[in-house]
Amino acid sequence: MRHRIPVDLVLDTGLPPGVTAREHLVTQLRDVVLAGQIAAGAQLPSSRSLAAATGYSRGTVIAAFEELIGEGYFQSVPGSGTFVAADLSTGSVRRAAPERARADRRLAAPSTSSGATSPHTQNLSPGSPSTRFSSTREWQTAWRRALRRELPSVPPPPAGDERLRELIADHLLQARGVQCGRDDVLLTAGTNDGIGLLMHGLSAEGPVGARIATEEPGYPASRRVIRRLGGQSIAIPVRDGGMDVEELRSRGGRFAGALLTPSHQYPLGGRMPVAARLAVLDWARDQDALVIEDDYDSEFRHGAPALPAIASLDDERRVALVGSYSKTLSPWLRCGYVVVTNPEIRERAMAARADLGLPLSGTVQHALAEFLESGGLRRHLARVGREYAHRRTLVIAAFDGVPGVAVHAVEAGLHATLTWEPGPSATAAARGLAARGVTVAPLHTYYDAPANAPHGLVLGYGASTDVQLHDALRHITDVLVGPGSATTADDQGCRSVRA
């Protein structure tokens, strides 16, 4: 059954098997844009009129609009409506988005002129999230309510706003199975601030000289924080999705702690197996050490079920969980938390915080509490989770069949890691991409010993739109293996997206 609706769109409301109404509507709206049935900058029907014309619920239409706004096809103008993106050039994108129903979804690659220089910088920096939540009514309402509160004449509590800490504790119990109370949660200005606070809490003598096992490769900023505070970062190789516990056990000397990203190892990807998580807890007991669990990317699982947080397996209070809203919302909020159930470590960390002060705005704390309590954060995570899962398929498909290039770290989160052999060095590749306006990170910068790193790049796909990502991926392919080396979808008659 077909309906003719405003702006001369024709949509088919019959659902293919296994496809949701939202997925079907999103696919069709993409198709009419890319086919040129609506010009760039043209206004779309209102969600209410489109729902009435097609028989879809208005909620389905709104969800489809939000998804296409996130992908860069549509733009929302408050008070005016939804429009096709004014800067969208359908001539440079051929079948720019896949059907999103099943694992055998088909994708056609973009068609851009090889070697063309992008006119705009395309931010594929790892860890850069979508920040479109800031324009939603829920966030703006939360922010207005926070601003209307009378400002106290005393500083915020050193541990942070009690209401926000209680909401975080409730969320962690439901989402990650972590048993903790409000008093176990200390607010921070992000992951690095949380790691620094835990370093101060490790011993009465302070962080100087504390030996912390860190992943190789791993997050370089965390190693710098440890060393800045006088500690020693001891690199332990990653194997099978997490720190090699046997290698950790073989290292001599006493360790004060181990810093892990078990939910989605950064930057290689993978998940630390449950057996290895339990082995780390045994090691911590033998060493009387603290396991610092950076719960990086636990919110965004692309089809793979989440494994239990190490903190949820801990019955001896040897794990501190580090979380942040920098990847789920925006690094500009500078808000995160640590969960410390060990009373001695928590007391020392709180004493350090009282001396240093809480580097987090009280107004931001109140706004986040409103956002969590209203369910705004949960709904935002669901929306951007769909966007990231979709962009993941674009990244995988872009390098499917490209000789010598492998894609890693795509089972979760909002980044991917590319390795290749043979080809240019990572430094040369990053430099060539920068000249084309594409920002990425060389893989060797995540290693304590860069000479041991393979040729590789780490790229984020959270902040880009679909159209920007297509353009950037074409530039990356050209730089790594030369113009025209990738097999296009038209050559293959559409290729499958690998899981």
N, C-alpha and C positions, 0 to 999 in steps of 0.2 A: 504494500500500500504506500502510495507516494503523496506528499503534501507539498503544494507550492506555497511558500512563505515569504515574508517581506524580503526585499532586496533580491528578488528573483532566485532565491536558493531552492534547490530541489533535494530533499533528503529522503532516504529510504528508512522507514522505521521498523522494518522486519529484521529481527536479530539473528545473525549467524549462530550456529551452535557454539556454546562455550564462551560467548562474548557478552559482556555486560552492556547495559544501555549507555552508560557513560563512555565506555571504550568505543562503542559503535558510533556514538555522536561525535566524539573527538576525532576519530578517523575520517568521518565524512566532512567535517568542517575543515580539517587540514586539506583534504582533497579539493574542495571547492576553492580554497585560497590559492593552492598551488596550481590549479587549473586556470586561474585568472578570472573565475566567475565573479569574484569581488576584487575591486582594485585596492591597492595599498592606500591606507588612510580612510577607507570607506567605513561607515558606521554599520554595525550589525544590529539585527533585531534585538529588542529587549528580551531578557530571560523569560519574562512572563508571556510575551507574545510568541516566542519560539516554542515554549512549552505547550501553549494552547494549540499551536499549529501542528505540532508533531505528535502530541499525546504523551511525550515524556514528562516526568515530574519536573517542577521548577528547580528542585534541588539537584537533579541530574544535569540540567542545563547549566546551572551555576557552577557545578563541579567541572563540567567540560570547559566552560569559559576560563575558569581559574587555571586549569591544566594548560590550555593553549596560551594563556598570558604568561605562565611560567616558562613555556617553551619558546616564547618570543614571537609567536604568530599574531597574537592580539595584544592590545594595550587598553587598559582601563583608565578612563578619565572621570574622576569623581564628579558627580553632578551632571555628567553629559552622556555617559554610556560606555559601551565597548566598541573598539574600532580595530580594523586590521592594522597591523603595525605599519607606520608610515614609511619606515626605512626598509621594508621587506621587498627584496628583489626576487620574484619567483623564477626569473630566468636563470639565476645562479644556483638554484636548488631544484633537483629533479627527484620527485618522490621523497621529500625530505624527512618523512617520519614513518616508522613501521606501524603495522597493526599491533595492538598490545594485548592480544588475547591469550596466547599460549606460548610454550617454549619453542615452537617451530615457527614463530613469527618471521616474516620476510621483510627485508630492508633493501632499499635501493640507495646507492651511494650518491652524494652530491656531485654535480658536474660543474667544476670551476676551471678556469684557465690555469694551466700548470705554471707555477712560478710567479703568479701574480702576487703583488704585495698588498696585504690587507690595509685598507685606509684607516682602520681604527685598531688600537691596542686591544687584544683579546686576552682577558685575564684567566689563564688556566693555572694560576698559582694553587698549589695543594692547600687544602684546608679553608678555602674561601667559600662560604655557603651562600645560598640564596637568601637575600635579605628582604624579599618582598612582603614578609609578614608585617613590616612597619607601616604599610599602607592599608592594612585590614582594619575593619571597624573594631574588632576585638582588642587589638593592640592599642589603637588610638583611644579607646574607652578606658583601658587600663592605665594608660599614660595620663589622661586627663584626671582620673580619680587620684592618682598619685600626686599630681601637681596641686590638686585642691586641698590636700592635707596640710594642716598647719605645721610649719617647720619647727622642730624642737630646738631648744637653745643649748642642748648638750649633744656630744658626738653619738653616732650610732653605737650600739653595743659591740664590743670587740668580736664576738662570735657572729654578729649579724642579726637581722630582724627575726624575731622569734616565729612570727607567722610564716615567713618564707622558709625557714629551716624546718618547720613542721610539715609544710607542704612537700618539701623535697624528700623528707623521710618517708612520707606516705607514698610518694611516687616511686621511690626506690624499692619499697616493699612490694608494690604491685607489679612494677616493670622488671625488676632484677632479682626479686626474692631476697633482698638484703634486709636483715632484721636490725633496725637502728631506731633510735629516738631522736627527738629534736635536739637534745643536748649533745648528741654524738656528731652533729652536723656543724661545721664551721664554714662560713662563707669566705670566699676568696675573690681576688681580681683575675681569676683564670687559672689554667693548669700550672703555669710556671710559678705563680704566687703560691699555689697549693703545695707544690713540691718543695719550695723554699720553706714554707711553714712547717712541713713535716721534717725537713732537715734540722730545724731548730728543736723539734720535739724528740729527736732520736735518743739523746742522752743529756744528762745534767751538765756535762762538759761542753755541750754545744756541737755544732756540725763539723768543726775543724778536724780533719783526719778521717772522717767517717768514710768507709769503703762501701760504695753502692754499685751493685751489678746492674749494668744497662745493656740493652739489646744492641747487637751489631748486625745489620744497620738499625738505627733507631732515631728518635727525634733529637736533632742536635741541640735545640734550645734547652731541653731538659738536662743534657750533659753539662751545658754551660752554667746553668743554675747551680748544679751540684758543685762544680769546680769554683764558681764565684764565691760560694760560701765556705770554701776551704775543704770540701770533701774530695774524694777520689772516685771518678767514674771508671769502672772496670768493664771493658767491653766483653760480652759473652755472645758467641755466634747464635744466630737464629736457625732453627731446624724444625721442619714439620709444623710451621705456623706459630712458633713461639720460641722463647729462650730455651736453649739446649740445657736441660737440667743436669744431665750427666756431666757435661762440660763445666757447669757451675759448681758441681760437687767436687770436681777434680782440682779446682783452684785452691791454692793454699791461703792461709791467713784468715782472720775473722772478717766477716762482712756485717755491716750494720743494717743493710737492706738490699732489696732488689726492686728495680723499677721495670714494670711489664706493661705491654699493651695487648692483653690476651684476647680481647673480643675481635680485634681486627688489627693485626700486627702492622705497625707503621714503619717503613713504607711498603714492605713486600706483600702485605696481605696475609690471609690465612688466619685460622683460629687455633689457639693453644688447646690441645686435646684435654679432656677431663682428667685423664691419668696424669698428664704432666702438671696440671693445676694442683692435683693432690700431692704430687711429688714436690712441688715448690713449697707447699705448706709443711711437709716433713723436713725439707731443708731449712726452712725458717725456724722450726722448732729446735733442730740440732744447733743452729747458729745463734739462737736467741735474736733473730733478725726480724725486721719489718718488711712485709711485702707491700709495695706501693703499686696499686692496681690503677693504671690510667685507663678508664673505661671508654676509650676512644672509639667512636663510631658504633657504639652498641645500639643506638636508636635506629640505624638504617641497615636492615638485613634484606638482601635482594633474593628472596626465596629460601635462604638457608635459615633454619631455626637458630635462635640465640642459645648459646651454651650458658650454664649458670655462671654468674660472677664468682670469682675466687672468694670475694668477701662473703658470699652466701654459703660457702663451704667451710668457712672459718669458725671453729668453736673455741678457739683459744685467744681471740683478739689480737691476731698477728697480722691482720690486713688493714690497710688504710685505702679507701676508695677515693679516687680523684675524678671529679666530673666538671664539666664546663658548658656554658651556653654559647661559647664562641663559635662552635661548629653547627649547633642547632638553630641559633638565632643570628648573632652578629658579634664579631670580636670587639666592636665598638662599645658594647655594653659592659665589657670587662667584668663579667660575673661568672663565678664558678663555686665549687664547694669541695670540701674533703670530709669524708666520714671516718672518724677516729673513735673506735670503741675501746681502745686501751686507755684506761684512765690516767696512767702516768704520762704517756706520750701526749695525750690531749691536754693535760695540765701544763706541760712544758710548752706545747705549741701555743696555748692560750696566753701564757706569760709573755712569750715573744710577740704575739699579736698586740697585747696590751701596750708593750713598749713601742712597737713599730706603727701601731694604728691600723685601722681597717681601710685599705685603699679602694673603697667601693661606695658609691653614692647611695645615701639612704633613699633618695627618690627612686633610683633604679631598682632598689630592693623592693619598695612598695609596688612599683609597676609590675615587676615580675611576679610578685605574690598575687596580684589581681589577675594576671594573665594565666597563671597556673590554676587558680581557684575557679575561674570561669570556664575552664576547659579549652581556652584558646591555644595553649601550647600543644595539647594533644591533637587538636584538629590541624594545627600548622604542621606538625610532624607527619601526619597522614598525607597532607597535600604535597609537601616537598619530597616525602618518601616516594610518591608516585613519579614525580619529576626526575629524581635521581635514578630511579630504576629504569626509566625510559632512556635517559642520557647514557646510562651504562650500556644499553643495547647498541646505541650509536657508536660508542667507542669500540666495543667488541667487533661490530660489523665492519668498521672502517679498516681494521687490520686483518680481517679474515682473508686469507690467501695472499697476504703481503709477504714475500719471501724474507725469511730471516728475522722477522719481528714477532715477539711474543708479548702477550698482554697478561698482566698479573694484578692482584689486589682488587678484583671487581666483584667479589662475593658480598661486599658490604660497603657502606660509606659513600663518599663523594670524591674519591680519587682513584686513579689507575696508574700502574707502573709499567713502562715499556722497556724491554731489553731487546738487543739486536746483535747479530753477528753474521757477516762482517758489516762494516759501515764506519761512519765518522765517529770520532770521540764524542762523549756526552757534552764536553765543553764546546766543541765546535758546533754540535747540533743545537745547543741552547743559544749560542751566539747567532747562528743562522736564523733561528726562529724569532729571536728578538728583533732582528733586522726586518722581519716580516710583520712585526707587531704582535707576536704570540709569546706570552710569558709562561715558562715552565721551570722546573727545578731539575738540575742534573742529579742522578741517583747517587753519585759518589759523595755528594755533600752530606749524606746521611750516615756515612761510615767514619768510624774513628781512624781507620786505616784506609784512606781513599784508594790506594793502589790495588786493594783487594776487590774493588767493586767492578761489576761487569759494565759494559756500555749500557746506559739506561737513563730514562727521564721519568720524572714523577709529575703527573698533570692532574689538576682538579677540574671537575665538571659541574661544581655546584653553582657557581656564580654566573655562568654563561647561559645564553638562550640556545635553543636547538640550532638556529641559523648560524649563530656565532661559532658554536661547537663544530658544526659541519665544515665551516671555512677553515677553522684552526686545524682540524684533523687532516684535511687535505694538505695544508702546509707542512704538517709534521711528516706525513708520508713522503712528500716531495723531498724534504731535507734528509730523511733517513735512507731512502732507497732510490731517489731520483724521480723526476716528473714522469707520470704515465706508468709507473711500475705497479700501482695497485690495480687489481682487477675490479672493474665497476660492476654494479648490479646488472646493468644492461648487458654486459658481456656474459654474465652467468645466468641471465634470466631470473634474477633475484636469488640471493644466497641466504642460507639459514644463519640465524644468530646463535652463537655458541652459548651454552649456559655458563 
